[in-house]
Amino acid sequence: MKRIIMHYDMDAFYASIEMRDNKKYRSKPIVVAGGVVTTANYEARKFGIHSAMTTTDAKKLCPKLVIVPVNKDKYLEESKIIQNLVLKITHKAEFIALDEGFLDITDIIHKFSSKESFGNIFRKRIFEITGLSCSVGIGINKLTAKIASDIHKPGGQYIFNNEEEFIEFIRHKKIRKLPGVGAKFEQVLNKNNIFLVDDIFKFSLKELTAKYGTARGELLYTYSRGIDFREVDFSNSTHSIGNENTFRIPIDSDVEISREIEDLFNWSYNRLIKKNLLTKTLILKVRFKDRETITRSKTRSIPTDDKEILKGMLDELSSSVEFKKDVKLLGVSFGNLENRSNRQLTFEKLY
């Protein structure tokens, strides 16, 4: 079965969060920065402003530029919300930054009417929950999906169904378009009259590796042809399992809050069991409408997957929180995870 890989990329992530949270920033050129630009919104990019540029240089290009200080904790929280949404779709996900990741959707795409439909639903759902836009690319591997997500930014999507479609798109682009071809390598290639991706097709793999080395030669040969065997790496050890819900309309009723917490617990617990894990720590997270955030956790000395024990821990944490204000977000997660089989092997060694 041919793989179907999706890459999502949040649009001007840090800047978009700041514009969402502060109306006065909207329609203005803004950057999120310390001394150096971390993210520029699309209004600022029109002036030639980009990340890694000093704020002094950015101000020269746009004197009316608004500089917003970096709030990494806020962006991390937003990233967790997005990643939790992704994990509801599939666990075959690789998060490569706070604002982007790959999904292997080969096994689930049949549940949707088309790849286009899946991409549309994904982007719509992200926007409904976070108020942020993202761009999506769907391809036959990580390479084609990554390049596809950049074609219709911001807020759009593009799909490569096969290598032929990718080659037709990429061959007339500058060689710098290929991932792994930086400014210095581009200069080397230009000196050898390689300016476009199309110029690579004149050379065999043997010729390219002989001239540029094995790694660079193989990269040029395979990437120009849409060949990429890298897997979506979702095998990293799991540090926590959980789920969060952000409410478009904040909730304030005790009954509703209790029901939502129980639903989150059940969803997280089912994932714990499905992954055959034990846990020592339960975490309850509450964010109120005014963005005050409370996190409570309880840890036991012996890992368990006993539902009654874990539910008792959750009830104890819930009772320690005063729900006097409207609730915007709730989250329940398990930490200090341990593989059940590893635990069993440890016991077996004692006998």
Secondary structure, 3 states (H helix, E strand, C coil): CCCCEEEEEECCHHHHHHHHHCHHHCCCCEEEECCEEEEECHHHHCCCCCCCCEHHHHHHHCCCCEEECCCHHHHHHHHHHHHHHHHHHCCCEEEEECCEEEEECCCCHHHCCCHHHHHHHHHHHHHHHHCCCEEEEEECCHHHHHHHHCCCCCCCEEECCCHHHHHHHHCCCEHHHCCCCCHHHHHHHHHCCCCEHHHHHHCCHHHHHHHHCHHHHHHHHHHHCCCCCCCCCCCCCCCEEEEEEEEEEEECCHHHHHHHHHHHHHHHHHHHHHCCEEEEEEEEEEEECCCCEEEEEEEEEEEECCHHHHHHHHHHHHHCCCCCCCEEEEEEEEEEEEEHHHHHHHHHCCC
